[in-house]
Amino acid sequence: MNDKKSIIYFYTKNNCKLCEDVKQLLQILQMDYQFTIVEQNIYKNDTLLEKYFLHIPVVKAGDMEISAEEISFATLEQFLQEHLT
């Protein structure tokens, strides 16, 4: 088994209830999957703000991402299964 943890990028913003909910889902899923969450506030980076403003929260693994419209516990778990290395 590979002991190296994969990195999941979590794009978020302040005062976002949905972001808080998705972060909790990610933390629950960390009990079953090996990954590190790198949380980034889009308001601290103009490029991220422009790209993700209407899609927050976004979870990204490698080149693939899943945004707010698609996220549920089931879709997030499937996304992790498919994209964690």
Number of C-alpha atoms within 10 A of each C-alpha: 3 7 6 10 13 18 16 20 18 25 24 26 20 10 8 11 11 15 19 15 13 21 19 12 17 22 15 12 16 14 9 9 16 16 21 15 17 12 14 15 15 21 16 10 10 11 11 15 18 11 11 17 17 10 15 22 26 21 25 19 19 12 6 10 15 18 17 15 10 13 18 13 14 11 12 19 16 11 18 22 11 11 15 15 14
